[in-house]
Amino acid sequence: MMNAQHHAEPYDYWLLRDVFPHKVIDALLALPFPKPANPIFNGRRESNNSSRIYFSPDNQRQYAICRELVSLFSSPATIRDLEMHTGADLSQGQLRIEYCQDVDGFWLEPHLDLGVKLFTMLVYLSNDPKLYDAGTDIYDTTPEHNLVATAPYEYNTGLIFIPGQNTWHGFSKRTIHGLRKSIIINYVSPEWRNRAELAYPER
């Protein structure tokens, strides 16, 4: 997190640059996962649960980049670094990595991550200047959830926050000019129900 810029309002979040070596981002972009067919656009990702893609054991066996990222984010050194810089307690965290490909029409209502999420990191992948405004939106805690900031969407940049009662975020309705590729890295508590989404479901 040497390239992280910390912001404290309306909650603690970190904007990231040069997250991974370029060869890692390029390998992620080259993954042959199909775009969601007939996605449902109602402001909630879970409405498309049947077509969501995770770095599951099967995908790790098939794609080296999935194995490499799971190994990186499972390493004690990485976990210690994330804990040190963010204050998160990941001692009970279980790794979950999602591969997202959002198309025009996609939006997310202002929401809080589930309480069983201990850590959230988004890494933006696409190298398309038309996606400059396609980053995650950050909102305040008022009933209106006013927009406070939007994370820049650029190749190999990202956002980290520690889910809490004030970490409202989403993606306001707007045109997506291209394919909005990203990965979402979560550490979740042992109570996480859908074990098939985890990098190590049997742990």
C-alpha positions as CSV (number, residue, x, y, z in Angstrom):
1,M,0.0,0.0,0.0
2,M,2.9,2.3,-0.6
3,N,0.9,4.1,-3.3
4,A,-2.2,4.6,-1.2
5,Q,-3.8,8.0,-0.6
6,H,-5.8,8.0,2.6
7,H,-9.1,9.9,3.0
8,A,-11.0,10.2,6.3
9,E,-14.3,11.7,5.2
10,P,-17.1,10.6,5.1
11,Y,-15.2,7.5,6.3
12,D,-11.8,6.0,6.0
13,Y,-10.9,4.9,2.5
14,W,-7.8,4.6,0.5
15,L,-7.3,5.3,-3.2
16,L,-4.7,3.1,-4.8
17,R,-2.4,3.5,-7.8
18,D,-0.1,1.0,-9.5
19,V,-1.7,-1.8,-7.5
20,F,-0.1,-4.7,-9.4
21,P,2.7,-5.1,-11.9
22,H,1.3,-4.5,-15.4
23,K,1.7,-8.1,-16.4
24,V,-0.8,-9.1,-13.6
25,I,-3.4,-6.6,-14.8
26,D,-2.9,-7.7,-18.4
27,A,-3.4,-11.4,-17.4
28,L,-6.6,-10.5,-15.5
29,L,-7.9,-8.6,-18.6
30,A,-7.1,-11.6,-20.7
31,L,-9.2,-14.1,-18.6
32,P,-11.8,-15.6,-21.0
33,F,-14.8,-15.3,-18.7
34,P,-17.9,-14.4,-20.7
35,K,-19.8,-11.2,-20.0
36,P,-23.0,-11.8,-18.1
37,A,-25.8,-12.8,-20.4
38,N,-29.1,-10.9,-19.9
39,P,-28.0,-9.2,-16.7
40,I,-30.6,-7.8,-14.3
41,F,-30.1,-4.1,-13.6
42,N,-32.0,-3.3,-10.3
43,G,-29.2,-1.8,-8.3
44,R,-28.1,-5.0,-6.6
45,R,-25.3,-7.4,-7.6
46,E,-26.9,-10.3,-5.8
47,S,-29.7,-10.2,-8.4
48,N,-27.2,-11.8,-10.8
49,N,-25.7,-14.3,-8.4
50,S,-26.1,-17.2,-10.8
51,S,-23.7,-15.6,-13.3
52,R,-21.1,-14.1,-10.9
53,I,-17.5,-15.3,-11.2
54,Y,-15.1,-16.0,-8.3
55,F,-11.5,-17.2,-8.0
56,S,-12.8,-20.6,-6.9
57,P,-10.6,-23.7,-6.6
58,D,-11.8,-24.7,-10.1
59,N,-10.8,-21.3,-11.6
60,Q,-7.5,-21.5,-9.7
61,R,-6.7,-24.8,-11.3
62,Q,-7.5,-23.5,-14.8
63,Y,-5.9,-20.1,-14.7
64,A,-2.5,-19.3,-13.3
65,I,-3.4,-15.6,-12.6
66,C,-6.2,-16.7,-10.3
67,R,-3.8,-19.0,-8.4
68,E,-1.2,-16.2,-8.1
69,L,-3.6,-13.7,-6.7
70,V,-5.1,-16.1,-4.3
71,S,-1.6,-17.0,-3.1
72,L,-0.7,-13.3,-2.8
73,F,-3.7,-12.4,-0.7
74,S,-3.5,-15.5,1.4
75,S,0.1,-14.8,2.4
76,P,0.7,-13.7,6.0
77,A,2.9,-10.9,4.8
78,T,0.2,-9.4,2.6
79,I,-2.4,-9.8,5.4
80,R,-0.1,-8.1,7.9
81,D,0.5,-5.2,5.5
82,L,-3.2,-4.7,5.0
83,E,-3.9,-4.8,8.7
84,M,-1.1,-2.4,9.5
85,H,-2.2,0.2,7.0
86,T,-5.9,0.0,7.5
87,G,-6.4,-1.2,11.1
88,A,-8.5,-4.1,9.9
89,D,-8.5,-7.3,11.9
90,L,-8.2,-10.1,9.4
91,S,-7.1,-12.8,11.8
92,Q,-10.4,-14.8,11.0
93,G,-10.7,-13.6,7.5
94,Q,-11.4,-15.9,4.6
95,L,-10.5,-14.8,1.1
96,R,-13.1,-14.1,-1.6
97,I,-12.2,-12.6,-5.0
98,E,-14.8,-11.7,-7.6
99,Y,-14.2,-10.9,-11.3
100,C,-16.7,-8.3,-12.5
101,Q,-17.6,-7.2,-16.0
102,D,-20.2,-4.4,-15.9
103,V,-21.9,-3.1,-19.0
104,D,-24.0,-0.1,-19.7
105,G,-27.2,-0.2,-17.6
106,F,-25.4,-1.5,-14.5
107,W,-25.8,0.5,-11.4
108,L,-25.7,-0.1,-7.6
109,E,-27.9,1.6,-5.1
110,P,-26.1,3.2,-2.1
111,H,-25.5,0.3,0.3
112,L,-23.4,-1.0,3.2
113,D,-21.5,-4.2,2.7
114,L,-22.7,-7.2,4.7
115,G,-21.5,-7.3,8.3
116,V,-19.6,-10.5,7.6
117,K,-17.3,-8.7,5.2
118,L,-14.2,-7.6,7.1
119,F,-12.3,-5.9,4.3
120,T,-13.2,-4.6,0.8
121,M,-10.7,-3.8,-2.0
122,L,-11.6,-3.0,-5.6
123,V,-9.1,-2.9,-8.4
124,Y,-10.0,-1.4,-11.7
125,L,-8.6,-3.1,-14.8
126,S,-9.8,-1.7,-18.1
127,N,-7.4,0.7,-19.9
128,D,-10.1,2.8,-21.6
129,P,-10.2,6.6,-21.1
130,K,-13.9,6.6,-21.8
131,L,-14.4,4.8,-18.4
132,Y,-12.8,7.7,-16.5
133,D,-16.0,8.3,-14.5
134,A,-16.8,4.6,-13.8
135,G,-15.3,4.3,-10.4
136,T,-17.1,3.5,-7.2
137,D,-19.2,6.3,-5.6
138,I,-18.8,7.2,-2.0
139,Y,-21.8,8.6,-0.1
140,D,-22.5,10.4,3.2
141,T,-24.7,8.9,5.9
142,T,-27.7,11.2,5.5
143,P,-31.0,9.7,4.5
144,E,-30.4,11.1,1.0
145,H,-27.0,9.5,0.8
146,N,-25.4,12.5,-1.0
147,L,-22.5,11.8,-3.3
148,V,-19.2,12.8,-1.7
149,A,-16.6,11.4,-4.0
150,T,-16.1,9.0,-6.9
151,A,-13.0,6.9,-7.0
152,P,-11.1,7.5,-10.3
153,Y,-11.5,4.6,-12.7
154,E,-8.1,4.1,-14.4
155,Y,-6.0,1.1,-15.4
156,N,-4.4,-0.5,-12.3
157,T,-6.0,1.8,-9.7
158,G,-8.3,0.9,-6.8
159,L,-10.1,1.6,-3.6
160,I,-10.0,0.0,-0.1
161,F,-12.4,0.5,2.8
162,I,-13.2,-1.4,5.9
163,P,-16.9,-2.1,6.0
164,G,-18.8,-0.5,8.8
165,Q,-22.0,1.3,9.7
166,N,-21.1,4.4,7.7
167,T,-19.3,3.1,4.6
168,W,-22.1,3.9,2.1
169,H,-21.0,3.2,-1.5
170,G,-22.5,2.2,-4.8
171,F,-22.6,3.2,-8.5
172,S,-25.0,5.9,-9.4
173,K,-27.0,5.5,-12.6
174,R,-24.9,6.8,-15.5
175,T,-23.7,5.6,-18.9
176,I,-20.9,3.1,-19.0
177,H,-18.8,3.8,-22.1
178,G,-17.3,0.4,-22.5
179,L,-16.7,-2.7,-20.4
180,R,-16.1,-1.9,-16.7
181,K,-13.8,-4.7,-15.6
182,S,-12.7,-5.0,-12.0
183,I,-11.9,-7.4,-9.3
184,I,-13.3,-7.2,-5.8
185,I,-11.2,-8.7,-3.0
186,N,-12.9,-9.4,0.3
187,Y,-11.9,-11.0,3.5
188,V,-15.0,-12.4,5.1
189,S,-15.8,-13.9,8.5
190,P,-16.2,-17.7,9.1
191,E,-20.0,-17.1,9.1
192,W,-20.0,-16.5,5.4
193,R,-22.7,-18.8,4.0
194,N,-21.9,-19.3,0.3
195,R,-18.7,-21.3,0.7
196,A,-18.4,-21.8,-3.1
197,E,-17.5,-18.2,-3.5
198,L,-14.4,-18.6,-1.3
199,A,-10.9,-19.2,-2.5
200,Y,-10.6,-22.0,0.0
201,P,-14.2,-23.3,0.7
202,E,-13.0,-26.1,3.0
203,R,-11.2,-24.0,5.5
